[in-house]
Amino acid sequence: MGIKFRSVEHAFQAHKYPLEERSQFTEVDADEAKRLGRAAPNFNGEYWDRVRDNLMFSLVLYKFSNNEELREKLLATGGKYLEETNDWDDHYWGVCNGEGDNKMGKTLMTVREIVR
């Protein structure tokens, strides 16, 4: 059986480490998981940029496919546009001060269509 992570964030950040080092992410909160992810040794940014969107999509799809309560909450958004607005300057996954790619919002909307 694989490692059970507390959240998508934990699993996402853990994937910056070799498989044998990922269990450390089961013992920390989400902020610490992000910190550990930023400090990953031998991190290959070029590779990460190529895989991160598909990894996040897979993790989010798994989350909403395997949790009926969360799936129903996502489906309750109907066809609404979803945006991850933030104040921590994340312009890739979200939107900050009206600017950003909103990759998380787009991922959630795609997953919503799939689980529907």
C-alpha positions in Angstrom: 0.0 0.0 0.0 1.2 3.5 -0.8 1.7 6.5 1.5 -1.4 8.3 2.7 -1.0 12.0 2.7 -3.1 14.5 4.7 -3.9 16.6 1.7 -3.2 17.2 -2.0 -0.6 19.8 -1.0 1.3 17.2 1.0 1.3 14.7 -1.8 2.2 17.4 -4.4 5.2 18.6 -2.4 6.3 15.1 -1.6 6.7 14.3 -5.2 9.7 16.7 -5.3 11.5 14.0 -3.3 12.6 10.4 -4.1 10.0 7.8 -3.2 11.9 6.6 -0.2 11.9 10.1 1.4 8.3 11.0 0.9 6.9 9.6 4.2 8.3 12.6 6.0 5.3 14.5 4.6 2.9 12.5 6.6 4.0 14.0 9.9 3.8 17.7 9.0 1.2 20.4 8.5 0.6 22.0 5.0 2.8 25.0 5.7 5.7 22.7 6.6 5.0 20.5 3.5 5.3 23.6 1.3 8.6 24.6 3.1 10.0 21.1 2.7 9.0 21.2 -1.0 10.8 24.5 -1.5 13.9 22.9 0.1 13.9 19.7 -1.9 17.5 18.6 -2.6 18.5 17.8 -6.2 15.3 19.6 -7.3 15.0 19.7 -11.1 13.0 22.8 -11.9 12.9 22.1 -15.6 11.5 18.6 -15.1 9.0 19.9 -12.5 7.7 22.5 -14.8 6.9 19.8 -17.3 5.1 17.4 -14.8 3.5 19.6 -12.2 0.2 20.4 -14.0 -0.5 16.7 -14.7 0.5 15.7 -11.2 -1.8 18.3 -9.7 -4.6 17.2 -12.0 -4.2 13.6 -11.0 -4.1 14.4 -7.3 -7.2 16.6 -7.5 -9.1 14.0 -9.6 -8.2 11.3 -7.1 -9.4 13.5 -4.2 -12.8 14.3 -5.7 -13.3 10.8 -7.1 -12.7 9.1 -3.8 -14.6 11.5 -1.4 -18.3 11.6 -1.9 -18.8 14.6 0.4 -16.2 16.7 -1.4 -17.4 15.6 -4.8 -20.9 16.8 -4.0 -19.6 20.1 -2.9 -17.6 20.5 -6.1 -20.7 19.5 -8.2 -22.8 22.0 -6.2 -20.8 24.8 -7.9 -22.7 23.9 -11.1 -21.2 25.5 -14.1 -19.7 28.5 -12.2 -16.2 29.8 -13.0 -13.9 28.8 -10.2 -10.9 30.9 -9.2 -8.3 30.4 -6.5 -7.9 33.9 -5.3 -4.9 34.4 -2.9 -2.9 37.1 -1.1 0.4 35.2 -1.1 1.4 36.2 -4.6 0.7 32.9 -6.3 0.1 33.9 -9.9 0.5 30.4 -11.3 -2.0 28.3 -9.4 -4.2 31.2 -8.5 -5.0 34.8 -9.0 -3.5 37.6 -6.8 -4.6 41.2 -7.1 -6.6 40.3 -10.2 -3.7 38.7 -12.1 -2.7 35.1 -12.5 -3.1 31.9 -14.5 -5.6 30.3 -12.1 -4.4 26.8 -12.9 -6.1 25.4 -9.7 -9.4 26.9 -10.6 -9.1 25.5 -14.1 -8.1 22.1 -12.7 -11.1 22.1 -10.4 -13.4 23.0 -13.3 -12.0 20.1 -15.4 -12.3 17.7 -12.6 -15.9 18.8 -12.0 -16.8 17.9 -15.5 -15.1 14.5 -15.2 -16.8 13.5 -11.9 -20.1 14.8 -13.1 
